[in-house]
Every structure is written in structure tokens, then in C-alpha cells.
Amino acid sequence: MNATNEKYDALIRSYLDGQSTADEALELLSWVAESEENRIAFKSQKDQDEVWKLTDFVMPDGIDVEEALSQVNAKIDAMEEETPVVEMPWLRRNYKMVSGIAAALVVAMFLGFLVSKPFNQTVTLVSNDWNTETPYVLPDGSAVTFEGESRLSHPKHFGLSERSVDFEGTAFFNVVKDENHPFVVHCNGMDVQVLGTSFLLNADEEKSFVDLYSGKVRMTTLDAKGRELAQVELNPGERGVWNAEGELKMMTYPEVKKEQLEQERVLVFDDACLSTIVESLEYIFEVHIKLDDNCASKKITARFTDEDSIEEVLETIAVVSNVTVTKSGNVYTIR
């Protein structure tokens, strides 16, 4: 084994044990993203660390499995009463999902494993304790960049069926693609499920939304008993919105910008392509704008108010992006 492999093996082990510093976690994430070989090495060592390897143990003779499972349930119920609720829903949810390998849990309980080393300890992070400019790396290599006061709860190791976290606040998620293990964010009576994508999630009690940048996202609203109420799928450039009344809808980028102008009286474009900006301006001002292909990929950052006319907006765009704007009849042309 060469020195490089030894270094990253040590980084992976430190990360899986929850001992990594922020710099070490970021270095490991960058290394994992470099190649498929690195991703396989990371996943292999992570899999070896999974507690499910306890299935190698032999069930002791004379044990009543049903009674043992009842004791496990009682232990989990007792932990829920003694532990802050934000940490425990994940533990109980995952336990129910793996009932098919209950024997492994029974063996673990009788070996004292659940007492001395919880089979999947939950880690809770408050974003104010984390550098908001540095991504927080999850067990699968996915990265979360927080915006403002937020709260994220996740297991030390993800389970066999899905990668599940609980979240409150606002953050940008860059999720590692794994088709066999969907990534699910539980927040305020809603589930956001992805396979591998990047999106901004704002999970607020009154109104939550997801802005999708790449990949595909499925948003599902749930009632108090966890039953599905509504569902939408998002494509890049779309926003999914859920409010306290249980309404769930999809909005296009132009619709989002029009709502922004109506509610905040400002219209903000942050490093946006002219093609995207023009589409929004056509929708908001109800005009027709022809955009030369050579200008479509130009990017600008600009801020307008509801007092700016379409002529003033286009004049500003012309200056900022070094293009020419002309008008013929009711049609504007940018070239």
C-alpha cells in the first residue's frame, strides 16, 4: 500500500469514527469526488464499518426471538422518552425498515452492543456552530452548506435502504448520486427525496421551498400520521413550494421572479444567464424579447425594483453585459 492510500485510509477511518476536523472532512470529500476508484474505496471501507456485519454471529440456542424484539422495542421507547425528540425519530424509523434482519438486532442486544455502542448513533449539528462557508460532509460524502440558523440531524452511518436526515432552516445540498440509496430530507411535515443532485432547501414552519439546480427532486407532503397528501417532481430551474395550509405546488423560474418582485418589490438576478433573465422579463413585463445566440450564455448580477420600467431594465443589462438593445414595434432585440 503506498503512502497516498495510507493517508486517505486514515482519513476515511477518522471520518467514520466522527473524529475528522472540518479541514480533514473537506479534503476527504474532494478526494472522493476525484474518481470512481476513490468513491469505491470510500464506500468499501464505509460498508465494512456497518454494524450490519453482526449477522456473522450465530443466534444463541433457546432465545425467544419475539420476546427479544419486544425488549428491543421497549428499549427504543425508553430512549425516546429520555432523549430530545430531534434525535430519536431517525432511530425508530430505521429500526422499523430493517425488521427483516431482526435476528442481527437481537444478537446485538444480547451481546450488550446496544448498551455499550449504539448501533447507529445520531449526530445533531446546529449551523451556528459550523463555518457557513465550508460544506459540512455527511457519511456518504454529500455536502451541506448552511445559510443562517439551521439544524441538521443525521445518523453516524446511513442504513441499507435510504440516506435519511432531519432538517430545519436553510441550506444548499450537494448530494452524491446513489441510485440504490435515495437521499431523503425530512422537514416540517414534508419529505424531499433525491438520487443525486444539488438544491437549495428552505424549511420554514410557515412556508418551505426547494430550488433545484441539477438532477431531479420529489417533494411529498405528509399529514400528522405520516400519510401522503400531495407530491410534485421538480426539474432544474424549478421551485417546489409548500405552505402551512398543506398546499404544494411547482413554480417555474419566471414565476418565482414575478412573485419576488410582487412581495419584496425587488427583482434580483445572481450570476444568471441572459437567456434565463430574458425569459423572466418576458413573463413579468408581458413583452417579447429576441436574444441573439451569441449573448445567451452571458451572465450578470443585477437588482431592479418594481419602479423600473422594461426599458430601464434592458438599458442596465446592455451596460452591464456589453450588449446592444434595440426596439422595433413591440419587439426588443438584444445582440
N, C-alpha and C positions, 0 to 999 in steps of 0.2 A: 504494500500500500504506500503511495507517495505522500509527501508532506501536505500537498493540497487536499487530498482526500481525508487525511487525518484531521486537518483543520476543520473541514466542514462536517465531518462526522462528529467532532466535538461540539461544533455549533448546534447541530441538529439535536444532539443529546441534551445540551444545556437548554435549548428551546423547549423540547418536550417535557423537561423537568420543571419548566417555569422559572428558570434561573437566568435567562438571557437579559442583557441590558437592551435599551432601545436601539443603540448603535449596532449591537450584535444581531438583533432581530432584523433590522433593515438590511444589513449585509447578507444575511442568510436569504431573505426574500429576493434580493437582486440576483443571488447565485442560482436559486431555484428557477427563476424566470429565464435564465440564460439558455437552457437547453432541455430537451426531453430527457436526456440521460440524468441530468441533475434532479428533475422532477421525480423520476423513477427512484433515484437514490433516496430522496427525502421521503417519498411515500412508503418505500420498503422499510426504512427504519421506523417510521411512524406506525406502520402496521405491526411490526414486531413488538412495539411498546403497548399495543392494545391489550386491555385486560381480558378480552375475549379468548386469548390464548390459554386461559384457565381451563378450557374444555379438554385439555390434555389430562386433567385429573380424573381419577376413577371415582364414581359415586360410591360412598361407603355403604356397606350392607345394612339393611334394617332401617333405613331412613324413610319416613313418610314424606314424600315429595309435596303433597298437597298441604300438609301441616307446615312444612318448611317454608313454602311460598307464603302462607298466611303470616308466618313470623316476619318474612321479608317485608310484606305489605305493612304490617304493624310498625316495623322499624322506620319505614319511609314516612308513615303518617306521623309518628312521633317527631321525626326530624322536621317535618313541615310545620309543626306547632312551635318548635323551638328556634327555627331558623327564619330570617327575614324572607318574606314571600317571593321577593325578586329572584332569589337563588334557587328555589325549590321546584317551580313548575317544570323546568327542563328535566330534572332528575326523574320525576314521576312520569313525565310524558315519554321519555326514552325507555323507562322500565317497561311500560305497557307495550311499546312497539317491539320489544325483543322477547316477548313471552314464549316464543317458540324455542328459545335456548335457555329455558328456565333452569335446567339442571346445572348449568355453569354458575348461575347466581346462587343456587342452593349450596354447591360445593364451596363457593367463596365465603358464604355466610358461616358455614361450619368450620372453616379454616380461620375464622376471625378476620378475614380480609376486609369486610365492610366496616369493621371497627377500627382496625389499625391503619388501613389505607383505602379510603372511599374509592369505589370503582371508577368514578368519573367526576372528580371534584370540579365544581363550578367556580369560575373566576369572574368576579364582577369588577368592572372598570368604570370610573367616573371621568369624563373627558377633561375636567378641570385639573386632574392630576396627570394629564398626558400632554405632551407637546403637540398642539393642534396643527403644526406644520409638518410633523413627522408621522407617517402612517403607522397605525397600530396593527401588528401582524397576528392573524388568527392561526389556529393549529393547522389549517390546511394550506397556509401560505397566502390566503386572501388578505387584503389590506383595507383598513378603515381609517379615514381621515376625518376627524371631528370638527364641527363648526359650532362654537358656543357650548353651553352647558348641555351635556348629553350623558346617557347611561347605557352601557352595554354589558350584558351577561352572557357568558358562553362557557361550555364545558372545557376542561383541560384537554380532552381528546374528543373528537367528533365520533358519533356512533356509526353503525354499519349501514343504516338506511338513508339518513339525511344529515346535512350540516345545519344545525339549528341554533339560533341565537335570539335573545330578547333585547329589545332596543327602545330607548326613549330619546327624543331630541332630534338633532340634525347632523348628518354625516354623509361623506362620499364613500361608497363601497366599490372596490375593485375586486371582483370575485374570480377566483381560479376556476376554470372550467373543469367539471367532473360530471359527466352525464349520468353516471351511476349513483351519484350522491347529490341530489338537489340541495341548494343553499336556501334556507328559509329564515326570514326575519319575522319574528312575532312582535307586533306593536299595536297597542290601543285597539284591540278587537279586530285586527287585520293581519293577514299573512302576506308577505311579499316573497315569492318563490322565483329563483333563477337557477340556471345551469352554469353560466359563466358570463359575466357582463360587468358593466360599470354604470352606476346610477347614483343620483343624489336622493336621499331619503329624509324627509322632514316629518317626524312622527309627533304630532301635537294632539292634545286631547280634543280640541275643537275642530281641527282640520289637519289632515295628513295628506302628503303628496309624494309621488315618486317622479323624478325627471330622469328619463332613460337616455344614456349616451351611446351605449353599444349593447348588442345582444338582444335578449327578449326577457320580459318580466311578466309574471302573472300575479295580479293582486286579487285577494279574496277577503271579503268582509265576513265576520262571524258574529253570531249572537252570543249571549251570556253563557250558553251551554255548548259553545263551540260548533254550532251548526252553520253551514254555509248560507249566506244571504245573497251575495252577488259576486260576480267575478268579471274582470276585464284583463285583456292581454295588451301589453304595450310594445311598440316598435321604437327604434331610435328616433329621437326628436319629439316624442310624445310625453305627455304628463298624465298620470293617473291620480285622481283626487277623491278622497274620502272625507266626509264630514260627520259630525256627532249625531246627525239625524239618520245615519246609515246609508246615505246616498253615495254611490260610487260611479264615477264617470271618467272617460278618456278625453283629453284635450290635445289639440294639435299645437304646434309652436306658435302660429299666428294667434290662435285663440288665447293662449297663455299671455302673450304680449298685450293683446287688447284688454284683457282683464287687469293686467298690471297697470296699464295706463288709466283705466277707469277707477281702480281702487286706490292707487298710490299717486296718481296724477303725474307719474313719470314713466318714461319708456327707456329701459336700459338694455344695451347690446354689449356683451362682454366677449371680445375677441371672436365675433360672429362673422361668418362668410356673407358677402354681399348677396349671394343667392338666397340665403335664409332671411336676411333683412328685407330684401325686396318682397319676398312672399308675405312677410308680416305687414309691410307697409300697404301692399295692395289690399289686404284683408281689412286693416284698420281704417284706412282713408278711402276705401272703395274707389281706387283708381287702377289704371293699367300701366305697368312699367315694363319696358323691354330692356333686358340686360344682356350686353354683349358677353359671349362665352369667355373672352379673354379677361373679363373683370369678375366673373362669378366666384372665383376662389379667393379674391382679396378679402382680408379680414380687418375689421375695425372694432374699436371700443368707443361707444358714444352714449350720451344721455340726452333725452329730449323730454319736454314737458307737454302737457295737454294744451298749452297755449301756442305751441309751434305748429305752423301750417305745413302741408306736404312740401310746398316749395322751399320753406326754410329748412326742413329736414334734409331734402335732397341737396340743397346748396351746401350744407355742412358735410354731408357724405362726400360730395365732389371734392371739397378742400382736403378732408382727412385722408381719403383714399386715392387722391390724384387721378380722378376720372372726370369725364365731361358729361353734363346733363343737359339735354335739350328737350323741347316740348313741341309736338305737332298735333294740333287739335286737342283731344283729351288724352293723348298718349305721351308718356315720358320715356325718353331713351337714355340709357347710361352706357357709355362706351369709353 
